[in-house]
């Protein structure tokens, strides 16, 4: 068993310019912890694998295709592969989410 403490993981900028921590990576899954500042966003993009977002803390908006919803702590949003999606932090508070991609798009053959 492995226990991962998010607060102990190194922070860096992801390719979209958002502060992130790499939580876990294997051929089957890629898990990132995004740390958005108030008002920060991840622009609309498409991922070639299924994605789900788990809200760790804060409040924001997640768009998947033509739908959008306001989300907060403990909410989960499912984004099927090849559907445009975007993430927005609310003004006035940080927004922390786990982004889980399966299978791992980087490790796909």
C-alpha positions as CSV (number, residue, x, y, z in Angstrom):
1,X,0.0,0.0,0.0
2,X,1.2,3.5,-0.8
3,X,-0.2,6.6,1.0
4,X,0.4,9.8,-0.9
5,X,0.3,13.2,1.0
6,X,-0.6,15.8,-1.5
7,X,1.0,18.6,0.5
8,X,4.3,16.8,0.4
9,X,4.5,16.6,-3.4
10,X,6.6,19.0,-5.4
11,X,4.7,21.8,-7.2
12,X,5.5,23.0,-10.8
13,X,3.7,24.5,-13.8
14,X,1.9,22.1,-16.0
15,X,2.0,22.6,-19.9
16,X,-1.1,24.9,-19.6
17,X,0.6,27.2,-17.1
18,X,-1.3,26.1,-14.0
19,X,0.5,25.1,-10.7
20,X,0.2,21.3,-10.4
21,X,1.6,18.3,-8.5
22,X,2.1,14.9,-10.2
23,X,0.3,12.5,-7.8
24,X,0.6,9.2,-9.6
25,X,1.4,7.9,-13.1
26,X,1.3,4.4,-14.6
27,X,0.3,3.0,-18.0
28,X,-3.3,2.8,-16.7
29,X,-3.8,6.2,-15.1
30,X,-2.4,9.7,-14.7
31,X,-3.4,11.7,-11.6
32,X,-2.5,15.4,-11.2
33,X,-3.4,17.8,-8.5
34,X,-4.2,21.3,-9.9
35,X,-3.9,24.3,-7.7
36,X,-5.8,27.2,-9.3
37,X,-5.6,30.7,-7.9
38,X,-8.7,32.8,-7.7
39,X,-10.0,33.6,-11.2
40,X,-7.4,31.3,-12.9
41,X,-8.5,29.0,-15.6
42,X,-7.5,26.0,-17.7
43,X,-8.5,26.9,-21.2
44,X,-10.8,24.7,-23.3
45,X,-9.0,21.7,-24.7
46,X,-9.6,18.1,-25.7
47,X,-8.1,15.0,-24.1
48,X,-7.9,11.7,-26.1
49,X,-8.9,9.7,-22.9
50,X,-11.6,9.8,-20.3
51,X,-11.0,12.3,-17.5
52,X,-12.7,12.9,-14.2
53,X,-12.3,15.8,-11.9
54,X,-12.5,15.6,-8.1
55,X,-12.8,18.9,-6.2
56,X,-10.5,18.8,-3.2
57,X,-11.3,22.4,-2.0
58,X,-12.7,25.7,-3.1
59,X,-15.4,26.5,-5.7
60,X,-15.2,26.8,-9.5
61,X,-16.9,26.0,-12.7
62,X,-16.2,23.0,-15.0
63,X,-17.3,22.9,-18.6
64,X,-17.7,19.6,-20.6
65,X,-18.9,20.0,-24.1
66,X,-21.9,22.3,-24.2
67,X,-22.6,21.8,-20.4
68,X,-21.2,23.6,-17.4
69,X,-21.7,23.5,-13.7
70,X,-20.6,25.2,-10.5
71,X,-18.7,22.7,-8.4
72,X,-17.3,22.6,-4.8
73,X,-15.6,20.3,-2.4
74,X,-16.2,16.6,-2.9
75,X,-17.9,17.0,-6.3
76,X,-16.9,14.8,-9.1
77,X,-17.3,15.6,-12.8
78,X,-16.9,13.1,-15.6
79,X,-15.5,14.2,-19.0
80,X,-15.6,11.5,-21.8
81,X,-12.7,11.3,-24.2
82,X,-12.5,13.7,-27.1
83,X,-15.0,16.2,-25.6
84,X,-13.8,19.8,-25.1
85,X,-13.5,20.7,-21.4
86,X,-12.3,23.7,-19.3
87,X,-11.9,24.5,-15.6
88,X,-12.4,27.9,-13.9
89,X,-11.6,28.9,-10.3
90,X,-14.1,31.3,-8.7
91,X,-13.0,34.8,-7.8
92,X,-11.9,35.2,-4.2
93,X,-10.8,31.6,-3.4
94,X,-8.3,29.0,-4.4
95,X,-9.6,25.9,-6.3
96,X,-7.9,22.6,-5.8
97,X,-8.8,19.6,-7.9
98,X,-7.6,16.1,-8.8
99,X,-7.5,15.4,-12.5
100,X,-7.6,11.6,-13.3
101,X,-7.0,10.5,-16.9
102,X,-7.4,6.9,-17.9
103,X,-5.7,5.4,-19.6
104,X,-2.7,7.6,-19.3
105,X,-2.5,9.6,-22.5
106,X,1.3,9.9,-22.2
107,X,1.9,6.2,-21.8
108,X,-0.5,5.1,-24.6
109,X,1.0,3.0,-27.4
